[in-house]
Amino acid sequence: MSDAAALASRLGALALDLVVESVIDPVPSVRRVRLTGPGLENMAPQPGQDVMLAVSPTSRRRYSVRAYDATGPWVDLDFVLHGDGPAVTWATSAQPGDSISVVGPRGKVMVDPEAEWHLFAGDDTFVPAGFMMVESLPAGRRAIVIMEVDGDSDHQSLETAAALDGPHWVHRAGAPQGEAGRLVTALQGLDLPAGPGHAYLAGELRVVSAMRSVLLDKGMAAEAISPKPYWRLGVANQDHGEPQRD
Ligand SMILES: Cc1cc2nc3c(=O)[nH]c(=O)nc-3n(C[C@H](O)[C@H](O)[C@H](O)COP(=O)(O)OP(=O)(O)OC[C@H]3O[C@@H](n4cnc5c(N)ncnc54)[C@H](O)[C@@H]3O)c2cc1C
């Protein structure tokens, strides 16, 4: 059994050898890679879930599903072009026909069916999962969306049957990624709706922790908050794709 197959079987996921079908940049800071291949029709990821990619012989990285079609079959992954790292290097050079080993679906953060309102907040890396989750919400629910990107050219459009408050784009305007202040300020200025709600937070490890603290201070219950660190400032993600924690 290959390493990927053993890992997939341990995780209750699929191990697939997929091929790049197309590559586009929906905005200049993001490379969207569409993967296809046999077996992908059985993956059926839920909005919010991700896949683990073998981006180099020694490194795996996790990327959220931005869109999925079982009939293609295909899956779209959006890579934030943040600088240097095996994942960005792979995505930057990806060409139709390239192959890659994929394990998925992964991830436990999914839409809370009991919540009447949903808050999505994070940086550029959370746009793919957050938008797919918002798109899946039915009419009668409310979605508040706050995403940090560098500027106007990074905005993407979002449509949903739910009542949409946003996306509210928070701009770095040339400042470095991974600073908590802007998203913290945006959350501090937010009036949380009444009724049962759920918050989904993702991005840089310390920024996610700071955002969670703001929501706890506002009276949200810890169980109603799903924080997920996606990367860590100044530290490469571990070889299985998770950011290192202290
Ligand atoms: C469940 C999950 C889902 C994710 N989904 C997505 C997704 O859909 N799209 C996406 O782009 N990312 C996503 N990420 C984050 C992505 O896996 C990390 O950003 C990863 O570190 C990128 O790997 P790399 O090889 O390019 O860089 P690494 O080798 O991990 O890191 C190299 C350097 O780059 C820095 N760095 C890493 N990411 C960023 C960043 N975003 N901005 C600034 N500096 C950074 C690190 O601090 C380090 O100094 C997800 C992560 C997880 C755990």
The ligand as a Gaussian input file, in Angstrom:
#p B3LYP/6-31G(d) Opt

LIG

0 1
 C       -7.507000      22.977000       6.338000
 C       -6.708000      24.004000       5.559000
 C       -7.264000      24.592000       4.430000
 C       -6.542000      25.566000       3.714000
 N       -7.072000      26.111000       2.584000
 C       -6.356000      27.009000       1.840000
 C       -6.866000      27.542000       0.619000
 O       -7.955000      27.191000       0.159000
 N       -6.096000      28.438000      -0.062000
 C       -4.857000      28.841000       0.408000
 O       -4.193000      29.651000      -0.255000
 N       -4.351000      28.330000       1.551000
 C       -5.065000      27.430000       2.264000
 N       -4.544000      26.909000       3.413000
 C       -3.275000      27.450000       3.894000
 C       -2.056000      26.829000       3.200000
 O       -2.087000      25.430000       3.346000
 C       -0.812000      27.449000       3.879000
 O       -0.760000      28.829000       3.571000
 C        0.485000      26.763000       3.525000
 O        1.453000      27.209000       4.461000
 C        0.976000      27.075000       2.123000
 O        2.081000      26.234000       1.877000
 P        3.413000      26.733000       1.195000
 O        4.162000      25.475000       0.880000
 O        3.104000      27.679000       0.091000
 O        4.168000      27.560000       2.335000
 P        4.926000      26.989000       3.640000
 O        6.108000      26.179000       3.232000
 O        3.944000      26.339000       4.550000
 O        5.392000      28.354000       4.323000
 C        6.516000      29.106000       3.811000
 C        6.456000      30.518000       4.396000
 O        5.313000      31.184000       3.879000
 C        4.520000      31.733000       4.923000
 N        3.102000      31.626000       4.535000
 C        2.361000      30.497000       4.387000
 N        1.107000      30.790000       3.979000
 C        1.068000      32.149000       3.906000
 C        0.047000      33.067000       3.544000
 N       -1.186000      32.669000       3.165000
 N        0.340000      34.396000       3.564000
 C        1.563000      34.829000       3.922000
 N        2.581000      34.000000       4.269000
 C        2.324000      32.669000       4.251000
 C        4.869000      30.898000       6.156000
 O        4.664000      31.649000       7.332000
 C        6.339000      30.568000       5.921000
 O        7.158000      31.608000       6.389000
 C       -5.239000      25.939000       4.147000
 C       -4.682000      25.319000       5.284000
 C       -5.398000      24.361000       5.991000
 C       -4.775000      23.721000       7.207000

